[in-house]
């Protein structure tokens, strides 16, 4: 029977860095390239059919995880991600507000169905985001900054002979976020009209 947590019914396993090993979060005065600086922890949750489906949510130190070179994610581009932000609540210390996370959860659920992937239950998605944000809330920059949240879903099955994957990994990483663009510069985009890959 799953143990409940502060944010939902799914069991949460926490392997947190000791306070003295955690990095100092940046400030608005620091150079913080978008999406290149990450908080101390990340969250993972695997879907393993042979073990009954979705496993426990695991919060652990941010770092690489190992995938086989023939993992489906590398060869067939089956992957989904969302992008969302948590903002500091004005006048309330250490409290963050999420902007319509239920819509991100619903979009990821629908996207998984379209790509033939195991959909992340919306309540699992919401609990996962709230759990990891509550751990690394200090990484949210004050206004006009925020905490960027990147949930993603990838297949774990191995083999270069294509078939529908059965196992998946849902994970969430966090980044302190200033403005997406540092200045007033525009964005250069190349549009290919002749050699279309799709």
ZAMARGU-4260 file (C-alpha; in steps of 0.2 Angstrom, whole numbers, plus 5000, padded with zeros to 4 digits):
<rodrens>
0) 5000/5000/5000 | 5008/5017/4995 | 5012/5029/5009 | 5004/5046/5008 | 5015/5062/5008
5) 5011/5080/5011 | 5006/5082/4992 | 4997/5066/4987 | 4995/5047/4988 | 5011/5041/4979
10) 5026/5035/4990 | 5041/5046/4990 | 5059/5040/4993 | 5071/5054/4998 | 5090/5054/4997
15) 5094/5072/5000 | 5111/5080/5001 | 5117/5085/5018 | 5115/5104/5021 | 5134/5106/5020
20) 5135/5098/5003 | 5122/5109/4995 | 5126/5122/4983 | 5122/5141/4986 | 5108/5146/4975
25) 5112/5161/4963 | 5104/5178/4965 | 5097/5190/4952 | 5114/5198/4951 | 5123/5182/4945
30) 5124/5177/4927 | 5111/5163/4926 | 5110/5156/4908 | 5093/5149/4905 | 5092/5130/4908
35) 5111/5128/4912 | 5111/5130/4931 | 5102/5116/4941 | 5096/5114/4958 | 5103/5102/4970
40) 5090/5088/4967 | 5080/5080/4954 | 5065/5068/4954 | 5063/5052/4945 | 5048/5039/4944
45) 5049/5024/4933 | 5035/5014/4925 | 5039/4996/4925 | 5025/4984/4919 | 5033/4968/4927
50) 5033/4977/4944 | 5015/4983/4944 | 5017/5000/4934 | 5022/5016/4942 | 5035/5015/4956
55) 5039/5026/4970 | 5044/5044/4967 | 5062/5046/4971 | 5071/5062/4975 | 5090/5062/4974
60) 5105/5073/4971 | 5105/5080/4953 | 5116/5070/4942 | 5116/5059/4926 | 5107/5042/4925
65) 5113/5027/4915 | 5104/5022/4899 | 5110/5008/4887 | 5116/5014/4870 | 5102/5005/4862
70) 5089/5013/4873 | 5073/5017/4862 | 5074/5036/4867 | 5091/5038/4857 | 5085/5029/4841
75) 5067/5034/4839 | 5065/5051/4847 | 5051/5045/4858 | 5051/5059/4871 | 5039/5072/4879
80) 5043/5087/4890 | 5034/5101/4898 | 5040/5118/4904 | 5033/5128/4918 | 5037/5140/4932
85) 5035/5142/4951 | 5035/5160/4957 | 5039/5167/4974 | 5023/5172/4983 | 5024/5191/4987
90) 5025/5194/5006 | 5026/5176/5011 | 5043/5168/5015 | 5048/5152/5007 | 5031/5150/4998
95) 5030/5147/4979 | 5015/5148/4968 | 5013/5137/4952 | 5005/5144/4937 | 4991/5132/4931
100) 5001/5115/4934 | 4985/5105/4930 | 4986/5111/4912 | 5004/5105/4910 | 4999/5088/4918
105) 4984/5086/4906 | 4995/5091/4891 | 5008/5078/4895 | 4995/5065/4898 | 4987/5068/4881
110) 5005/5069/4872 | 5009/5052/4879 | 4994/5044/4872 | 4998/5052/4855 | 5016/5045/4855
115) 5011/5028/4861 | 5019/5030/4878 | 5013/5026/4896 | 5003/5042/4901 | 5009/5050/4918
120) 4994/5050/4929 | 4989/5068/4932 | 4989/5067/4951 | 5007/5059/4950 | 5013/5073/4939
125) 5006/5086/4951 | 5013/5077/4966 | 5030/5075/4958 | 5031/5094/4954 | 5026/5099/4971
130) 5037/5087/4980 | 5053/5093/4971 | 5049/5111/4972 | 5046/5110/4990 | 5064/5102/4992
135) 5073/5115/4982 | 5062/5130/4984 | 5077/5141/4989 | 5082/5140/4970 | 5068/5151/4965
140) 5074/5168/4960 | 5064/5183/4966 | 5053/5193/4954 | 5056/5195/4940 | 5064/5179/4941
145) 5057/5162/4945 | 5060/5143/4946 | 5059/5134/4929 | 5052/5116/4930 | 5056/5104/4917
150) 5046/5087/4918 | 5050/5074/4905 | 5045/5057/4900 | 5057/5045/4890 | 5056/5026/4886
155) 5068/5014/4894 | 5067/4999/4883 | 5082/4993/4874 | 5085/4987/4856 | 5087/4995/4839
160) 5073/4984/4832 | 5059/4996/4834 | 5044/4991/4844 | 5033/5000/4856 | 5042/5003/4873
165) 5035/4995/4889 | 5045/5004/4902 | 5047/5023/4904 | 5055/5036/4916 | 5047/5051/4921
170) 5058/5064/4929 | 5058/5082/4934 | 5073/5094/4935 | 5073/5112/4941 | 5083/5128/4936
175) 5083/5146/4943 | 5077/5157/4929 | 5079/5175/4925 | 5071/5182/4909 | 5072/5169/4894
180) 5081/5182/4884 | 5094/5193/4892 | 5092/5208/4882 | 5082/5216/4868 | 5090/5205/4854
185) 5079/5195/4842 | 5081/5177/4838 | 5088/5171/4822 | 5078/5156/4814 | 5083/5146/4799
190) 5068/5140/4789 | 5072/5125/4777 | 5059/5125/4763 | 5068/5111/4752 | 5075/5097/4762
195) 5061/5093/4774 | 5065/5079/4786 | 5048/5076/4794
</rodrens>
